[in-house]
Amino acid sequence: MKTFDIQPVNTALKTAIQEKIDNLNKPKGSLGRLEELAMQICLIQQTLEPSLAHPCHLLLGGDHGIEREGVSVSPREVTWQQMINFSHGGGGVNMFCRQHGFNLRIVDVGVDYDLSNIPGIINRKIARGTNNFLYEPAMSEEEFNRAIQVGVDLVDECFAEGCRVLSIGEMGIANTSPSSIWMSLLGDIPLKDCIGAGAGLNNEGIRHKYEVLLNALNNYRSMIPQPSAISPLAYFGGFEMIATIGAMLRAAELHLVILVDGFIMTACALAAIRLYPATQDYMIFTHCGDESGHKMMLDIVDAKPLLHLGLRLGEGTGALCAFPIVDSAVRMMNEMNNFDNARITKYF
């Protein structure tokens, strides 16, 4: 796997940042989480005047072989149908990107459909979906490395355009299945506690999903008795999920602010953190969704999500919804007056 140079944020400026925050014309600590966010972003960017310039959103699409086992209420053709919908500007992700001024990149990393001639969709296809991990690894090591590089290259393109804040979303029917297995393996949590309804399974559907994933997990353990750090990622992951990990690692390497979305993206964030723990310094966990286990997975990394709106759409929409809060923290640092300039007596 490609190596990354991801360092913990340098805390040398922490005292100066805190002094600036405390001298803004407000009671000390009165802006709560905004003050915590401001501190984190200032440390990421190593400045007292942070910026969220040129926000970019990556929407990564890929299909999953495990969908053939009936683990999702939605059929796989929904993946390519939604990708085309996104290219026409009709999805939830499009609306929120327009609302908050994000540059949206729609990327085919592994959709089981020919989207190469669809305007507005970037072709980075590795294969037409992954293998069925009930019987074999979802992808080869070579495909894993290619997917990581897709994420790296996309972030480099955004960075070259001046991007300083990145959000990522996904489109891939059945991708809660690999996410649940990653959660179980990387978080040391019983599989049954990691499985939920996905896009809308009933109780019988959830039971079936659990049985399929448990069999897949047992097969994996028999086939790979001494797994490496990347073994579970390549064996179960989707191309869009591995590309997300590559994007997150490269974004942290470049000191970008990373907005982490829902269940699938949190699973990718957990994987990135397990590979390079310092990656978490650059992540803002934006919301806790309704998928079973999401809060538990957030607790694994001691994350405090900004929102809990009952979202389970995916696409990165939760991260986009939370962006105004992050923007407010930055505006607080750059636009709010201090006591001296405002000629106000400190009242704390």
N, C-alpha and C positions, 0 to 999 in steps of 0.2 A: 504493500500500500504506500502511496505517496506520503512523505513526512511533512509536517508543518512545524513552524516555529511560533508557538503560541505561549506567550508569557503572561503571568498574572499582571493585572493592572498595577502600574507604579503608584504608590500611595504618598509619594513625597509632597504632592500638592494638597493633600487632604485637609491640613490645618488652614491653609489659605482659602480653600473652597468653603469650609465650614464658617470661617470668619465672614466671608462675603454673604453667605446665606443668612447668618445670624444678624447682620447689619442691614439687611433689607427692611424697609419700614413696615414691620409687622411684629407681633409678639413672637418670641423665639419658639420655633417648632410649630407654629400655628398652621403651616401649610402641609403638615403631615407627610404623606407618601410623596407628594411633589418634591419635598426637600430631599428625601431619600433618592428619588429618581435623578434629581439634579446632581447630587453627589456622584452617583454611579456614572452618569453620562459625562460629567466633567473629568472623572478619572479615566474613563475609556479614551476620551479625546485629549487628555492632558492639557486642559485649558480651563480658565475661569469664564470663558465666553463660548459656550458650546453651540453647535450647529446641527440641524437636522436637514442639511442641504440635500437636494435631489433624492428624495425618498424613492426607493425601488421595491417592487413586489414581484417575486418570482412565482409563477403558477406552473407547477411541474406535473405532467400527466404520465401515468403508466398503468398497465393492466397486470393482473396477478393470476398465476396458474391455479392457485387454491380456490379461486372463484368457481371452478368447475365442480367443486364438492358441495355447492349449495350453502355456503357460509354467509351469503349476503342475500338480502331480500331483493336487491337490484341486479339486473343482468349486466354483463360486461359492456354491452353496446352503449350503455349510458355514459361510459367514460368518453368515447369518441364523440358522441352526440353533444355532451356538455362542452368538450373542447371546442367544437365548432361554434356552439352558442357563445362561448367566451370570446371567440374571435370576432363575433358580430356585436360584442358589447352588451350582451343581454343577461349576464350572470350577476349574482350577488357580489362577486369579487370585482366585477367591472364598476358597479355602482359605487362601492366604497372607495375604489381607487380614484374614480373621478371626484368623489366628494372631498377626499383628503389630499389630492394632488400627487398621487403615486404614479410613477412610470411602471406600467404593467408589461411584463414579459411572459407570454404564454408559450410553454416549451413542451414538446413531445419528446419524452425520454424513453418511453416504452409502451406506447398505446398500440393495441391490437387492431390497427386500422391504418390505412394509408392517408395521412394528413399532409403529405409533402407539398401538395399544390394548394393548400388552404392559406390565403393571405392572412397574415397576423399570427401564424403559429410557427415558432422557431423549431426546425427539425434537428433534434439531437438524438434520434431514435437509436437505441442499442439493439433492441429486438422487439418483436411484436408480443410483448408481455413476457413475464417470467415463467419458468417451469413450475409445475405443481409440487410444492414442497412437502406434500404428503408422501411422495414417492422418491423425490430426488432434490438436490439443492436447487433453490430458485434461480441461481445464476452461477456462472463460473468465476474464478478469481479474476480472469481477464475482463469479464463484463463488469465485475465489481469495480475494478480500477478505472475502467472507462466511465462508469457512472460517477465516481468520485470526481474525476477530471471535468465532467460536464458541469458539476456544481461550481468547481473552482473557476472555470472559464467564464461562467455567467457572472459570478461576483466580480471578476477582474474587469469585465465589460462595464458593469455598473459603476465600479470604482473609478474607472477611467473617465466616466462622464461626470464625476464629482459626487457620487453617492456617499452619504455618511450614515444612513439608516436603512436597514434591509428587513423586509418581512418576506416570509415564504409560505406558500400554500400548496395544496395537492389536489389532484383529481385522479382517483383510481379505485374503482369498485373492488371491495373486499380488503382494502388496506388496513382496516381495523384488526384483521386477523394477524398479520405479521407484527403489528404494533403491540397486540396483547402478548404475543410470545416474547418479544423483546422486553416488555415490561416484566414478565415473569422471570426471564433469565438474567436480565441486567439488574433488576431490583430485588431478586431473591424472594419473590412473592408467589404463592400458589396460583397456578394457572386459572383455576376457577374464579379467583378474585379479580382477574384481569380481563374477563370477557363480558361484553355487554351487547346491547341490541344493534350496534352499528347504525345502519340507515333505517332500522325499524323492525328487526326480528321480533317475533313473539316468543313466549317461553319455550315452546317446542323447538323453535329455530335456534335459540340460544343454547339449549341442551345439545342439539346436533352440532352446532359450531364448536362447543367444548369438546365433544367426543372426537371430532375430526382433528382439532388442534392438539389434543392430548396424544392421539396416535402419531401425529406428525412429530411432536416433541420427543416421544419415545423412540421413533425411528431415527431421529437426529442423534440422540444420545448413543444409540447402538452403532451408528455409522461413523460418528466422530467422537470417540471416547476421550480424546485430549484436545479440546477445542482451543483455538487461538483467540485473540481479542476480536478478530473480524469474522470468525467462523459463524456465529449466530446471525450476524448482519447479512452476510452473503447467502447463507442457507435459507433464510426466511424473508429477507427484505424485498421490496419492490425497487425498480430502477429509479422511480421518482423519489423514493425514500433515501436511497444511497446518495443520489445527487444532492439531496437536501443536506445530508451530513457533510458532504464535500463543501457545499456552499457555506454552511455554518462555520466549519473549521477555517476556511479561507477568509471569511468575514472577520472572525476573531483575530486571525493573523494580521489583518489590515486595520484592526482597531475600529471596526464599524459597530454601531449599535444594532443588535439583532433582536427583533420582535418575534417571540415564539408564540405560535397559535395554539390549536387545540390538541386533542388526544394523539393524533398521528404525528404532528410536529413536535409534541412533547416527547414522544418515543424517540424521534430522531435526535432531539436535543440531549436526551439521556444517553443515547449511543455516543454522540459527540463528546459529551462530558466524560464518559467512561474511557474514551480513547485519549482525550486531552483535557484533564480536569479544569485547567485555567480557562477553557472556553466559556464556562458559566459566568465569569466576570463580565462578559460582553452581552449577556442575554437578559432581556426583560420578558418575564412570563406574563402574557397579557390577559388571559382569562382562564377560568375553570369551566369546562363544558359539562354536559349532562351524560356523556358516555361513561359507563360504569368503569371505575378504576382511575379516571383522570385525576381526581383529587389525590388519590393514593400515590400516583406517579409523581405529581407535583411535590408531595410530601417527601418523596425519596431524595429529592435535591433541595429540600427546604425552600421551595419557591413560594412566593406570595403573589398570586395572580391579581391583576388590577380589577378585573371584572368577573361577574358571575351572572350571565344573562340567559342561561339555559341554551346556549348555542351548541349545535352539532352539525353545522353545514359543512365545515371544512373550508377549503379554498384559501385559507388564511384570513377569513373574514373577521374573526375575533381580534386578530392582531391589528387589522385596519380600524376596527371600531375603537380600539384602545389608543390609537395614535394621538387623538386630541389631548389625552391626559399627559402623554409623554411630551407633546408639544408645549403644553402649559408649563411643565417643569423647566423646559429650556427657556421659554419666554420669561418666566419668573427671574431667571438668572440674568437675562439680557435687557429686560425692559422695566423691571421694577426699581423704583428709586430706593436710595438708602437714607438712613436717618440724617446724616450730615447734609447731603444735598437738598433734602426736603425740609431741613430746619425743623425737625420734629424731635422732641425729647424721647430718648429711649424709654419704652414703657414695659420693660420686662426685667 
